[in-house]
Amino acid sequence: MGIEWLKPAVIFGSLIYAVIGLAVFWLAFLLIDKLTPYDLWQEIVEKQNMALGLVVAAMSLGICIIVAAAIH
């Protein structure tokens, strides 16, 4: 078992995949925000809607798992 994971190409590839994963997650979150009939940010932050916050958190985790599996 060597230190192959310390090579610059491996680190650069990991960073590229991380950026791609974040971009896909952000686009998916924006799409969900546009598809909902109300403003998610206003409901969660200003009106303190905890139930909606939990639903959005679960959707975010689901999207992250899907993106991670697709990249892996």
N, C-alpha and C positions, 0 to 999 in steps of 0.2 A: 504494500500500500504506500504509494508515493504521495508527493505533495502536488499532484496534478491540478488540484482545485485552486492553487495559488497562481497559476499561469495567467498572464494578462488577458488572453483570449477568453478564458473561462469567466473571469471577473467581468469583462466587458459584455459578454453574452448574457450573463445574469442581470447586469444593470439594464440592458436593452429589453429583456423580457419583463423586468419589473416595471419599466416605463410603459411598455405596451399594455401590461396588465392593469396599471393604474388608469391609463387612457380608456381602455375598454370598460372598466368599472365606472368611471366618471360619465362616459356616454350613456351607459345603461341606466345609471341613476338619474341623469337628466331626462332620459326618455320616460322613466317611471314618473318623474315629477310632472312632466307635461301631460301624461295620460290620466293623472288623478284630477278629479273635478275641483280641487282646491289647492292653495299654495302650501306645500309641505313645510317650508321653512317657517312661515307665519304660524301654522297650526302647532308645530312642535316647540318652537322657541318662544314665541310671544304669548300663545294661549296655553302653553304647558300641557299639551295633549300627550299624556304618557302612553296611552294605548296605541296611538298612531306612531309614536317614537319606537315602541317595541316592534310594531309591524315593519316599519322602515328598516330597523336594525336587522330583523330576520331576513328581509329581502336583500339587504346589503351583504350579509354573510352568505346567502345563497348565491348571489352573483359572484362573490369572491371565490367561492368553492368551484363554481363552474369555470371561471377564468383560469384558476390555478390548475384544474384538471386538463383544460384544453392546452395550456402552455406546457405542462409536464409531459 
